[in-house]
Amino acid sequence: MKLLTSLLCLLATLTASAAENPELAILRAADDARVAAMKSVDRDKLAEQLSEDLHYAHSNGLVDTKASFIELITSGKAKYLRLDYESRDFTFPAPGIALMTGRFDVKAIMGETTTETKISFLGVWRQEAGRWKFLAWQTCKIPPATPAK
């Protein structure tokens, strides 16, 4: 019985909602800092937020590492003019891991092309040496609504 109670407590802890997790405010602040660093093209601040193991998959299928993502942003090859969350939710599936899901509106310049679109995303944050670091990103474009016939 004691083992069952312990397992149930552990399960409840691991599946606790983000609203109950004290790390939520820290994660939101870290993500806000990441987005601000992307918009302001601040190499040092961006590097602070990203894991050395970063896997950043863009909605166009391109994948970046930490080094190539920082180069993409700081070289001007990609410039984020707007990145406004419609929703951003966090869950904590395991100790030291946070999943971030949601949607955002983005306006970006990639090379010579300016795009404005809605994006659905999955982000992964991991605690590294006591700090939350941005570990992975996967996005897809949300197609425009089809008018009813």
C-alpha positions as CSV (number, residue, x, y, z in Angstrom):
1,M,0.0,0.0,0.0
2,K,2.8,2.4,0.9
3,L,4.5,1.7,-2.5
4,L,1.2,2.3,-4.3
5,T,0.7,5.6,-2.5
6,S,4.3,6.7,-3.3
7,L,3.7,5.8,-7.0
8,L,0.5,7.7,-7.1
9,C,2.2,10.8,-5.5
10,L,5.0,10.6,-8.0
11,L,2.5,10.3,-10.9
12,A,0.6,13.3,-9.6
13,T,3.8,15.3,-9.4
14,L,4.9,14.4,-12.9
15,T,1.5,15.2,-14.4
16,A,0.8,18.4,-12.4
17,S,-0.6,21.1,-14.6
18,A,1.7,24.0,-15.5
19,A,-0.5,26.4,-13.6
20,E,0.6,24.7,-10.4
21,N,4.3,24.5,-11.3
22,P,6.5,27.2,-9.8
23,E,8.8,27.0,-12.8
24,L,6.1,28.4,-15.1
25,A,7.0,32.1,-14.5
26,I,10.7,31.3,-15.0
27,L,10.0,29.5,-18.3
28,R,7.8,32.3,-19.6
29,A,10.5,34.8,-18.8
30,A,13.1,32.7,-20.5
31,D,11.0,32.3,-23.6
32,D,10.2,36.0,-23.7
33,A,14.0,36.7,-23.5
34,R,14.6,34.2,-26.3
35,V,12.0,35.9,-28.5
36,A,13.3,39.4,-27.7
37,A,16.9,38.3,-28.5
38,M,15.7,36.9,-31.8
39,K,13.9,40.2,-32.7
40,S,16.8,42.4,-31.5
41,V,19.5,40.2,-33.1
42,D,21.4,40.0,-29.8
43,R,23.9,37.2,-30.3
44,D,24.9,36.9,-26.6
45,K,21.4,37.0,-25.2
46,L,20.2,34.5,-27.8
47,A,23.2,32.2,-27.0
48,E,22.3,32.3,-23.3
49,Q,18.8,30.9,-23.9
50,L,19.8,28.1,-26.3
51,S,21.0,24.6,-25.4
52,E,24.2,23.4,-27.0
53,D,22.1,20.5,-28.2
54,L,19.5,22.8,-30.0
55,H,17.5,21.2,-32.8
56,Y,15.5,24.0,-34.5
57,A,13.1,22.8,-37.2
58,H,11.6,25.7,-39.2
59,S,8.2,25.5,-40.8
60,N,9.9,25.4,-44.3
61,G,11.7,22.1,-43.3
62,L,15.1,23.6,-42.7
63,V,16.8,22.5,-39.5
64,D,19.3,24.4,-37.5
65,T,21.8,23.7,-34.7
66,K,22.6,26.3,-32.0
67,A,25.5,27.6,-34.1
68,S,23.7,27.7,-37.4
69,F,20.5,29.3,-35.8
70,I,22.5,32.1,-34.2
71,E,24.3,32.7,-37.5
72,L,21.0,32.7,-39.4
73,I,19.6,35.4,-37.0
74,T,22.7,37.5,-36.6
75,S,23.7,37.5,-40.2
76,G,20.4,39.0,-41.3
77,K,19.5,36.0,-43.4
78,A,16.4,35.7,-41.3
79,K,14.8,38.6,-39.4
80,Y,11.8,38.3,-37.2
81,L,9.7,41.4,-37.3
82,R,6.8,40.1,-35.3
83,L,6.3,37.0,-33.3
84,D,3.0,37.3,-31.3
85,Y,1.7,34.3,-29.4
86,E,-2.0,33.5,-29.8
87,S,-1.5,30.8,-27.2
88,R,1.5,29.4,-25.3
89,D,1.0,26.5,-22.9
90,F,3.6,24.6,-20.8
91,T,3.4,21.1,-19.5
92,F,6.0,19.2,-17.4
93,P,6.1,15.5,-18.5
94,A,9.3,14.7,-16.5
95,P,11.6,16.5,-14.1
96,G,13.8,19.0,-15.8
97,I,11.7,18.9,-19.1
98,A,9.0,21.4,-20.2
99,L,7.0,21.2,-23.4
100,M,5.7,24.4,-24.8
101,T,2.8,24.2,-27.3
102,G,0.7,26.8,-29.0
103,R,0.2,29.1,-32.0
104,F,1.7,32.4,-33.0
105,D,1.5,35.0,-35.8
106,V,4.8,35.7,-37.4
107,K,6.2,38.3,-39.8
108,A,9.7,37.4,-41.0
109,I,12.1,38.3,-43.7
110,M,13.9,35.3,-45.1
111,G,16.5,36.4,-47.6
112,E,14.5,38.6,-50.0
113,T,11.1,37.3,-49.1
114,T,8.8,38.7,-46.4
115,T,6.2,36.2,-45.0
116,E,3.3,36.6,-42.7
117,T,1.7,33.5,-41.4
118,K,0.2,31.6,-38.5
119,I,2.3,28.9,-37.0
120,S,1.6,25.9,-34.7
121,F,4.6,24.8,-32.6
122,L,6.1,22.4,-30.2
123,G,9.0,23.7,-28.2
124,V,11.1,21.7,-25.6
125,W,12.9,23.3,-22.7
126,R,15.4,21.4,-20.5
127,Q,17.1,22.3,-17.3
128,E,20.8,22.5,-17.7
129,A,23.1,23.3,-14.8
130,G,20.1,24.8,-13.0
131,R,18.8,27.0,-15.8
132,W,16.1,26.4,-18.4
133,K,17.6,26.2,-21.9
134,F,15.7,26.0,-25.2
135,L,16.4,22.5,-26.6
136,A,14.1,21.8,-29.5
137,W,11.6,23.5,-31.8
138,Q,9.2,22.1,-34.4
139,T,6.7,24.2,-36.3
140,C,4.2,24.0,-39.1
141,K,2.3,26.6,-41.0
142,I,-1.4,26.8,-40.4
143,P,-3.2,27.0,-43.8
144,P,-5.7,29.8,-44.2
145,A,-9.3,28.9,-43.6
146,T,-11.2,27.7,-46.7
147,P,-14.4,29.7,-47.2
148,A,-17.6,27.7,-46.8
149,K,-19.4,26.8,-50.0
